[in-house]
Amino acid sequence: MFSALLERASDNAKLRRPFMLLWRRAWRLQRATLATAGLVVRDDQGRILVISDRNSLRLPFLELHGWGPITTQVEEWLAGLGETRSVALVAVDGAPGPLGVTFVYGAKYEGGTLPSTYAWLDMNVALCCLNEDDRRLLRLGLVPQNHAAAKFNQWREKRKESWASKSPT
């Protein structure tokens, strides 16, 4: 039955375009539901932000949708928590498939009031208390300053500053 519908849609020009648009939307929706962003947020004392559920601790994560840029979605989510700086993509974990892809972002927390479900944990305590998946994401999110992503972000900031100083105002 489905193959007959495909043949009919491919033969008829009036059915072909709406069918293709519907097909593309279905694929976009499927891709959009298979990505999350894991967030490793640190404060000035080196503590890690975690979410405390009933009986467990976990890293904050965000279900992503495919209609907006990932970094924009992460920055908007972090803006709701308080002031953050230096939000950067640190690692990509996983592959497209049933489990999906996790984009690991690192951020530095400046201040603000957090909801009651969030808590700050020392690094050593966080490594002991988190489950295996969150522990792996935490290790990915704690990159040294000489990591390529950190160097690229530093280069980008210097470039912005140099362009701002050269622009006539």
Backbone bond lengths (Angstrom), bond angles and torsions (degrees), N, CA, C in turn:
res aa  C-N    CA-C-N  psi(-1)  N-CA   C-N-CA  omega(-1)  CA-C   N-CA-C  phi
1 M - - - 1.440 - - 1.528 110.95 -
2 F 1.335 115.90 -42.63 1.452 119.39 -179.67 1.521 111.41 -67.90
3 S 1.332 116.09 -36.94 1.469 119.07 179.35 1.527 110.60 -67.61
4 A 1.346 117.63 -35.33 1.465 120.59 176.49 1.525 110.79 -64.90
5 L 1.332 116.57 -37.64 1.462 120.52 177.94 1.526 110.56 -66.50
6 L 1.322 117.15 -39.74 1.461 120.65 177.43 1.521 111.78 -63.89
7 E 1.330 116.60 -42.35 1.467 119.75 178.69 1.519 111.08 -63.84
8 R 1.325 115.85 -41.19 1.457 119.79 -179.89 1.522 111.04 -66.72
9 A 1.336 116.73 -39.82 1.459 120.31 179.37 1.520 111.23 -68.23
10 S 1.317 117.46 -36.60 1.462 119.23 -179.28 1.523 111.93 -73.92
11 D 1.333 118.37 -27.06 1.468 121.11 178.60 1.518 112.01 -79.03
12 N 1.319 117.75 -34.43 1.455 121.97 -174.73 1.528 109.53 -96.77
13 A 1.343 116.53 121.56 1.462 121.20 -177.71 1.530 111.68 -67.27
14 K 1.336 117.91 -31.31 1.465 120.50 -179.59 1.525 111.81 -71.77
15 L 1.313 117.75 -28.71 1.458 121.27 179.11 1.529 112.21 -89.37
16 R 1.324 116.75 -24.87 1.454 120.57 -173.64 1.528 112.40 -63.28
17 R 1.330 116.94 -48.77 1.470 120.20 -176.65 1.530 112.67 -64.09
18 P 1.341 120.28 -51.81 1.473 118.60 178.18 1.529 112.88 -61.55
19 F 1.319 116.45 -34.81 1.459 119.82 178.75 1.529 110.62 -65.02
20 M 1.320 117.65 -43.86 1.461 121.24 179.34 1.529 111.21 -65.32
21 L 1.340 116.94 -39.26 1.457 120.03 178.09 1.532 110.92 -63.86
22 L 1.316 116.16 -42.68 1.452 120.53 177.88 1.524 111.10 -64.06
23 W 1.327 116.20 -41.18 1.455 121.20 178.79 1.532 111.23 -62.74
24 R 1.329 117.58 -42.63 1.464 121.56 178.79 1.519 111.60 -65.26
25 R 1.327 116.70 -40.65 1.468 119.96 178.15 1.520 111.23 -63.65
26 A 1.327 116.33 -39.60 1.466 119.29 179.03 1.526 110.65 -63.52
27 W 1.335 117.93 -42.49 1.457 120.75 178.34 1.509 111.32 -66.80
28 R 1.345 117.74 -39.11 1.454 121.36 178.65 1.528 110.42 -63.97
29 L 1.321 116.81 -39.93 1.459 120.70 178.11 1.521 110.51 -65.08
30 Q 1.323 117.45 -40.23 1.456 120.16 178.45 1.520 111.12 -64.67
31 R 1.331 117.52 -43.22 1.462 120.35 178.14 1.511 111.43 -65.51
32 A 1.335 116.53 -35.92 1.455 120.42 -175.12 1.516 112.33 -69.28
33 T 1.299 118.85 -25.96 1.456 120.36 -176.22 1.519 112.79 -89.27
34 L 1.302 118.76 1.17 1.460 120.96 -174.70 1.525 113.07 -111.75
35 A 1.337 118.07 29.51 1.457 120.07 179.40 1.528 109.89 -137.65
36 T 1.323 114.86 140.44 1.456 121.67 175.20 1.517 108.52 -132.14
37 A 1.303 114.85 161.33 1.462 121.06 174.83 1.518 107.69 -118.61
38 G 1.311 116.38 119.29 1.459 121.71 173.94 1.519 108.22 -91.23
39 L 1.326 116.54 134.63 1.451 120.54 -174.24 1.520 110.59 -116.31
40 V 1.312 115.88 125.49 1.453 121.88 174.45 1.525 105.81 -109.59
41 V 1.327 115.19 101.55 1.465 121.46 -176.30 1.522 107.68 -107.27
42 R 1.334 116.21 124.36 1.466 121.54 179.94 1.519 110.10 -116.25
43 D 1.330 115.85 151.14 1.462 119.89 173.69 1.524 109.04 -103.96
44 D 1.331 116.89 -173.78 1.469 120.62 -175.96 1.529 112.89 -68.20
45 Q 1.335 117.44 -25.28 1.462 120.05 179.62 1.525 112.83 -86.76
46 G 1.341 118.43 1.02 1.451 121.92 178.30 1.515 113.98 87.34
47 R 1.314 117.99 9.66 1.460 120.82 178.45 1.524 109.82 -80.28
48 I 1.333 115.25 158.46 1.458 123.05 -176.50 1.523 109.18 -110.29
49 L 1.326 116.80 138.96 1.460 122.20 176.66 1.523 109.23 -83.12
50 V 1.341 117.23 126.82 1.456 122.29 178.69 1.524 109.15 -130.10
51 I 1.314 115.66 159.95 1.456 122.33 174.72 1.524 107.35 -101.17
52 S 1.327 116.41 128.74 1.462 119.48 178.99 1.518 108.65 -102.44
53 D 1.332 114.83 111.58 1.462 121.40 173.86 1.523 108.36 -86.71
54 R 1.311 115.85 -166.02 1.470 120.03 -178.53 1.523 112.14 -55.92
55 N 1.316 116.79 -55.42 1.462 120.66 -175.42 1.510 113.39 -125.77
56 S 1.314 118.30 11.82 1.461 118.83 -175.72 1.516 110.98 -144.34
57 L 1.307 114.23 162.58 1.456 122.89 174.11 1.523 107.56 -117.27
58 R 1.319 116.20 143.42 1.459 119.67 177.88 1.513 109.53 -150.92
59 L 1.311 115.59 160.71 1.461 120.35 175.95 1.520 109.68 -72.83
60 P 1.325 116.99 150.31 1.467 118.60 175.12 1.527 110.09 -65.50
61 F 1.311 116.15 139.41 1.457 119.94 176.08 1.515 108.54 -140.12
62 L 1.304 115.13 160.27 1.453 122.62 -175.69 1.517 108.42 -132.73
63 E 1.323 116.44 127.16 1.465 120.87 173.22 1.522 107.51 -75.76
64 L 1.305 116.80 124.57 1.462 121.30 -176.23 1.518 111.04 -95.39
65 H 1.316 115.21 150.16 1.454 119.99 171.25 1.521 107.92 -113.40
66 G 1.293 116.49 155.85 1.457 121.54 -171.83 1.509 115.63 -85.10
67 W 1.333 118.46 5.96 1.457 119.21 -174.25 1.513 112.89 -99.66
68 G 1.305 117.97 -4.42 1.457 120.07 178.13 1.517 110.74 -133.06
69 P 1.322 117.37 158.96 1.466 119.67 177.66 1.525 110.63 -62.94
70 I 1.299 115.96 141.36 1.461 121.20 -174.93 1.516 110.91 -63.87
71 T 1.321 117.73 -45.49 1.460 120.71 -178.49 1.518 111.22 -61.54
72 T 1.326 117.61 -38.36 1.464 121.04 178.17 1.523 110.56 -63.88
73 Q 1.319 117.61 -42.02 1.458 120.64 178.65 1.531 110.91 -62.80
74 V 1.330 117.24 -41.37 1.462 121.47 179.94 1.525 110.17 -67.02
75 E 1.325 117.52 -44.10 1.463 120.47 -179.73 1.524 111.83 -64.30
76 E 1.335 117.68 -38.64 1.455 120.26 176.95 1.522 111.18 -65.16
77 W 1.327 117.48 -39.97 1.452 120.74 178.81 1.528 110.58 -64.99
78 L 1.332 116.54 -42.63 1.463 120.18 179.53 1.522 112.22 -69.44
79 A 1.322 117.87 -29.85 1.460 120.54 177.53 1.523 110.80 -64.34
80 G 1.318 117.55 -29.42 1.455 120.78 176.65 1.516 112.81 -70.67
81 L 1.326 118.03 -21.71 1.462 121.41 179.50 1.515 112.92 -84.32
82 G 1.287 117.78 -31.47 1.458 121.81 -175.84 1.512 109.32 149.95
83 E 1.307 115.37 -162.26 1.456 120.21 -177.18 1.531 110.17 -83.42
84 T 1.305 115.56 126.61 1.460 121.68 175.78 1.514 108.27 -129.43
85 R 1.311 115.08 157.82 1.461 119.36 175.30 1.516 108.94 -138.65
86 S 1.268 115.78 163.22 1.472 124.74 177.15 1.523 112.58 52.41
87 V 1.323 116.46 55.72 1.459 121.19 174.03 1.525 107.37 -79.61
88 A 1.325 116.61 125.03 1.457 119.73 -176.68 1.527 110.32 -146.36
89 L 1.309 114.90 145.57 1.462 120.82 172.91 1.519 108.08 -71.81
90 V 1.328 115.78 125.31 1.456 120.59 -175.99 1.518 111.15 -103.91
91 A 1.344 116.57 -42.68 1.459 119.41 -176.50 1.525 109.42 -155.71
92 V 1.321 115.25 160.46 1.460 122.76 172.73 1.517 106.76 -120.30
93 D 1.330 115.39 124.14 1.457 120.44 -175.44 1.518 109.04 -117.07
94 G 1.305 117.02 132.11 1.457 121.49 177.86 1.514 112.07 99.16
95 A 1.318 113.92 -173.95 1.457 121.38 -179.50 1.523 108.28 -144.58
96 P 1.330 117.72 157.24 1.462 118.42 177.04 1.523 110.28 -57.23
97 G 1.286 115.61 131.21 1.455 121.44 -177.82 1.512 110.24 165.03
98 P 1.307 117.51 -165.12 1.468 120.47 -177.28 1.525 113.59 -62.28
99 L 1.343 117.86 -33.67 1.460 119.82 -179.86 1.518 112.80 -82.43
100 G 1.304 117.48 -22.95 1.454 121.58 176.44 1.513 113.24 84.65
101 V 1.316 114.07 -177.63 1.453 123.17 -177.64 1.523 108.02 -111.63
102 T 1.321 116.13 141.01 1.462 121.33 174.94 1.515 108.23 -116.30
103 F 1.309 116.13 122.15 1.458 122.63 175.28 1.522 106.93 -93.56
104 V 1.319 117.52 120.00 1.459 121.97 -177.89 1.525 108.07 -96.04
105 Y 1.324 115.44 119.74 1.458 122.51 178.96 1.510 109.62 -111.67
106 G 1.310 116.33 143.36 1.451 122.29 175.15 1.516 109.05 -113.81
107 A 1.336 116.25 142.99 1.462 121.08 179.47 1.517 109.56 -146.74
108 K 1.309 114.99 156.07 1.459 122.28 176.14 1.516 107.21 -108.85
109 Y 1.325 117.13 128.83 1.464 122.50 -176.14 1.520 109.69 -92.74
110 E 1.316 115.91 130.53 1.457 121.46 -178.46 1.522 112.60 -97.15
111 G 1.317 118.08 -42.18 1.457 119.76 -178.29 1.511 111.51 165.62
112 G 1.326 115.39 175.28 1.454 121.38 -178.64 1.516 109.74 127.34
113 T 1.301 116.13 175.72 1.459 120.08 179.73 1.525 109.15 -99.40
114 L 1.306 115.71 134.21 1.457 121.85 -179.31 1.523 109.97 -100.79
115 P 1.334 117.70 149.42 1.469 119.75 172.36 1.528 110.83 -61.90
116 S 1.316 116.60 162.88 1.462 120.74 -174.92 1.526 112.95 -68.99
117 T 1.316 118.25 -16.62 1.468 119.94 -179.69 1.528 112.55 -80.58
118 Y 1.319 118.39 -8.13 1.460 121.99 179.86 1.518 110.49 -100.50
119 A 1.317 115.82 147.31 1.462 121.37 178.34 1.525 109.12 -144.95
120 W 1.324 115.93 157.13 1.453 121.83 176.10 1.520 108.66 -101.67
121 L 1.306 116.78 132.66 1.464 121.84 177.57 1.513 109.87 -124.70
122 D 1.330 114.94 146.14 1.448 121.12 173.08 1.526 108.33 -64.86
123 M 1.301 117.00 152.43 1.461 121.34 -175.89 1.533 111.92 -57.82
124 N 1.325 117.66 -46.92 1.462 120.48 -177.68 1.519 111.32 -65.55
125 V 1.319 117.39 -38.35 1.459 121.22 178.60 1.527 109.81 -67.64
126 A 1.327 115.99 -41.11 1.471 120.01 -179.53 1.525 110.91 -62.64
127 L 1.323 117.12 -40.29 1.465 119.73 179.52 1.524 111.59 -65.40
128 C 1.313 117.40 -29.19 1.466 120.52 179.29 1.527 112.51 -81.76
129 C 1.324 116.89 -34.77 1.469 120.73 -170.28 1.524 114.36 -90.59
130 L 1.310 118.28 -22.26 1.464 120.46 -176.37 1.527 110.51 -79.22
131 N 1.330 115.34 156.71 1.461 118.90 176.61 1.533 109.50 -73.96
132 E 1.311 116.21 174.98 1.467 120.87 -172.30 1.530 112.87 -63.08
133 D 1.329 117.59 -41.41 1.472 120.27 -179.42 1.528 111.39 -66.23
134 D 1.323 116.67 -44.28 1.464 119.90 179.13 1.524 111.40 -67.60
135 R 1.320 117.01 -34.54 1.462 120.85 177.10 1.525 109.97 -62.68
136 R 1.336 116.72 -42.31 1.466 120.64 178.67 1.529 110.64 -64.34
137 L 1.355 116.92 -42.79 1.463 119.86 178.09 1.523 111.31 -65.20
138 L 1.324 116.60 -36.69 1.466 120.15 178.10 1.516 110.58 -63.95
139 R 1.316 116.89 -42.49 1.469 119.58 177.62 1.524 111.53 -64.45
140 L 1.332 116.29 -37.27 1.469 118.92 176.84 1.527 111.02 -67.42
141 G 1.329 116.30 -34.30 1.466 120.22 -177.00 1.505 114.32 -77.66
142 L 1.307 117.66 -16.38 1.464 121.20 -179.38 1.509 110.11 -97.22
143 V 1.309 115.81 73.88 1.463 120.26 -178.47 1.519 109.81 -88.27
144 P 1.304 118.18 146.02 1.462 119.88 173.92 1.521 110.42 -68.86
145 Q 1.312 115.78 163.37 1.456 120.32 -176.33 1.519 112.83 -67.37
146 N 1.310 119.35 -18.53 1.458 120.36 179.77 1.526 112.14 -89.79
147 H 1.320 118.04 9.51 1.458 121.95 178.12 1.535 109.16 -66.91
148 A 1.308 116.72 152.10 1.467 121.49 -175.64 1.528 111.88 -60.62
149 A 1.341 118.08 -39.74 1.466 119.85 -179.84 1.515 110.84 -66.14
150 A 1.332 116.80 -40.58 1.460 119.84 178.89 1.523 110.36 -65.86
151 K 1.320 116.73 -40.25 1.460 119.90 178.25 1.524 111.17 -65.12
152 F 1.326 116.20 -40.40 1.451 118.90 178.42 1.521 110.94 -63.10
153 N 1.342 118.03 -42.19 1.468 121.15 178.51 1.521 111.37 -63.94
154 Q 1.332 117.50 -39.15 1.457 120.49 176.42 1.522 110.64 -64.10
155 W 1.327 116.99 -43.55 1.454 120.71 178.67 1.522 110.70 -61.82
156 R 1.359 116.80 -41.07 1.460 120.89 -179.67 1.530 111.04 -64.53
157 E 1.347 117.78 -40.87 1.460 120.89 178.37 1.526 111.18 -64.93
158 K 1.339 117.43 -41.74 1.463 120.54 177.57 1.519 110.69 -63.46
159 R 1.313 116.03 -39.48 1.466 120.67 179.72 1.527 110.74 -64.41
160 K 1.342 116.70 -41.83 1.461 120.33 177.26 1.522 111.24 -62.07
161 E 1.332 115.93 -42.70 1.461 120.10 179.38 1.525 111.43 -64.18
162 S 1.336 117.08 -41.34 1.460 119.64 -179.57 1.524 111.08 -67.26
163 W 1.334 117.42 -38.05 1.466 119.60 177.49 1.514 110.90 -69.04
164 A 1.337 117.23 -35.44 1.467 119.78 179.76 1.523 110.14 -68.35
165 S 1.334 117.39 -35.96 1.465 119.44 179.76 1.522 112.06 -73.30
166 K 1.339 117.95 -25.81 1.465 121.39 -178.51 1.517 112.55 -86.82
167 S 1.347 117.10 -18.19 1.465 118.84 -176.00 1.527 110.43 -74.02
168 P 1.326 116.90 134.49 1.476 120.12 179.65 1.536 109.84 -74.84
169 T 1.323 115.44 125.71 1.468 120.16 177.26 1.494 111.11 -127.40
